């Protein structure tokens, strides 16, 4: 049995158990909705644009925040790798900041930016920046010294040295860092939207909770899980495998 078939079979078993339990539990639909009701709500939300619009809004936020986090993280990672003083100071602080859950920054974000998109983008960015910084600095530090010596012997220096030696040699670890950073930023986005956004998947989740529509809540949870799985397994994991294959790592 292939991996894909195992996963499909396992999900099918979970679906069957859920449907049977829902029908036999005697609980009202708003507490334990059946899969039929959940998928009906999901389908209607996609067709009417309620869920589709929320998906578009959330993806827009995550791509902006994640892009900023990646750029900032790579720059900070380079500075930490390049300069011992920055490693001893900023590097230490970054390690400490990584242990702080991104949602903890939300009260400060509201004070600084107000209850708007800037606050959400801030916690999404902050949620991925520190992880990306540590991964980038670690990737730069792991560039083989031999590569650097050969490049310098051949006259490479400055921006050319970074572009042709440091960055390419760090790509595998940078991609791994981006994969982890994406997961952190995606979770931060959902938490931020749940608490303070005017729209998006997180806010739609909160709307379902407030109205007692568990079928809507579970529908949004399914969408969140699907998007997260696609980004992790289809995008980043595939990129990692392609890079590892190209570099001869596997």
N, C-alpha and C positions, 0 to 999 in steps of 0.2 A: 504493500500500500504506500503510495507516494505521500509526501508531507502535506501537499495541498488537500488530498483526499482525507487524510486524518483530521485536518483542521475543519474541513467542511462537515465531516461526520460528527465531530465533537460539538460544533456549533448547532447542528441539527438536533442532537440529543438534548442539549441545553434548551433549545426552543420547544421541543416536545414536552420536556419536564415542566417548563414554565407554563405552557398552555394547559396541560392537564392539572397542574397545581392550582392555576387560576380558576379553572372551572369547578374544581372540587373543594376549594377552600371555604367557599361560602362568604368570602369577603366582598364588599361592594366594589364596583369597577373603579371608583376613584382611588381606592387604596391599592388594589392589585389588579390592574387591567390585563386583559388577555392580549396575546400577541396579535390577534386579529384586529382588536381595537387600536393597539399601538401602531401597527403598520398602516391602518386606515388614516389615523391622525398624521402620520409621517407623509403619506402620499398626498393627502389634502393640503398639508403645509407646503409641500414642494410645488404642487400645482398652482395654488393660490398666490404663492410668492412669499408667504409669511416666513417659512424656514429658509427658502432660497435667498431672500434678502438678508437675513441674519447671517447666513454663511458668507455671502459676499462681503458684508461689513466686517466680520471677524477676520476673514482672510486678508483683507486690506490692512487691518491693524497689525496682524502678526507678521506680514511680510515687511512692513515699514519698520516695526520694532526689531525684528530679527536681523534685518539688513544693517540697521544702525549698530546693534550689538556685535555683529560680526566684524564690522569695520573698526569700531572702537576697540574690541577685544584683540584683534590682530595688531593694531598700532600699539596698544599697551603691552601686549606680549612681546613685541619687538623691542620696546624700550627696556622692559625688564630683562630680556636676554642680552641686550647690548651693553647696558650700563650697570655696573655692580652696585652703585649707590642707589639707583632706582629699584634694583632687585631687593636690596636690604630694607628699603622703606616702603615704596608702593607695593612691591611684591608681597610683603608681609601683611599689609592692609587688605589687599585683594583676597588673600587666603582667608582672612577673618570675615570679610564681607560675603564671601561665598556661602558661609554657614547661615546667613540670615535669609529666611524665606522671603521671596520677592513681595508677597502680599503684605508683609510688615511695613513696606515702604508706602503703602497706600494712603495712610493718614497724612504723611508728609506731602505726598503727591497732590492730595486734595487742597492742602494749605498753600502749596506753591503754585499750582496750576488751576485749581478749581475742579469741580466735578464735571469733567469734560473729556474729550478724546486725548488731550495732552497728558492727563493723569494716567489714562490707560496705557498709552504708548510708553510713558515713563517706566511703569512697573514691568511692562513686557520687555523693554530694553534692558532694564536693570536685572531682570530675571535671567538673562542669557549672557550678559557682558562678562561677569566674573568667571564663569565657566569657560567662555571662549578665550579670555585672557590667559588663564592658567594652561589651557590646552595649547594655545599658540606659543607661549613662552617655552613650554616643555618640548613642543615640536621643533622650535628653533635650536634649543639646546642639544637636541638629539641628532642634529645634522652631523654626519661623520666628519671628523677633523681632516681626514685625507682629502675629501671633496673640497674643503675650504682651502687647504694648502695648495692643491693642484690649480684651483681657479686663480688664486692670488699669484702663483708662479707664472701663470699665463697672462697676467696683467689685469685680471678682473678686480674691480673695486667699486665702492660706492653703490649707487643704485643698480648698476649692471650686475654686481656681485649678489645683491639681494634678489634681483629679478631672475637671475639664471641659476643660482645655486641654493640660496637659503629657502626661498618660497617653494620651488619644485620639490626639494628634498623633504619639506615639511608637510606637503599636501596630504599624505595618508593620515597623519595625526590631526591636521587641521579639519579634515572631513569628519573624523571621529568626534572632535570637539564640537563641530557644528551640529552633529546628530544629537549629542547630549544637550547642547544649548537650545536647540529647537524644542525639545521636550520640556525644558524648564520654562521657556517663553510661552509655549502653548498653555501650560498649566497656569502661568501667571495671567495670561489673557483671560482665561475662563473665570478665574477668581476675581479679576478686576471688573469684568463685565457683569458678573453676578452681583457685585456690591454697588457698582456705581455707573454703569453705562446706560445710555438711553436706548440702545439697540444692540444687536449682536446675539450670538448663540447663548452666551452667559445670561444676558438679560431676559431672553426668551425662556430660559430655564427657570429663572426667578419668577417670571410671569406665570408659568405653569404651576409652580409651587404655591404662589399666592392665590391662584384660582382653584387649587385643589385638583388640577388636571394632571394626574400621574401619567396618563398616556402621552401627554405632550412632554413632560419631563423626561420620560424614558426615550421618547423619540429623539430629543435633542442629545441625550447621552449617547445614543447609537451613532448619531451624526458626528459628534465629537470624537468618539472612538474610531470611526471609519477614517476621518481625516487624519488623525494622529497615526493610525496604522499605515495609511498610504504614504505619508511623508517619511515615516521611519523605515518601512520595509521596501517600498517601491522606489523612493527617491534616494535617501541617504545610504541605505544598505547597498543598493545597486551601484551607486557612485563609489562607495568604498571597495566593493568587489572589483569593479572595473579598474580602479587605480591600483589595487593590490596586484591584479593580473598584469597590468601594464608595467608595474615596477618589478615584477617577478617575485612578489612576496608569497604568492600562493600558486 
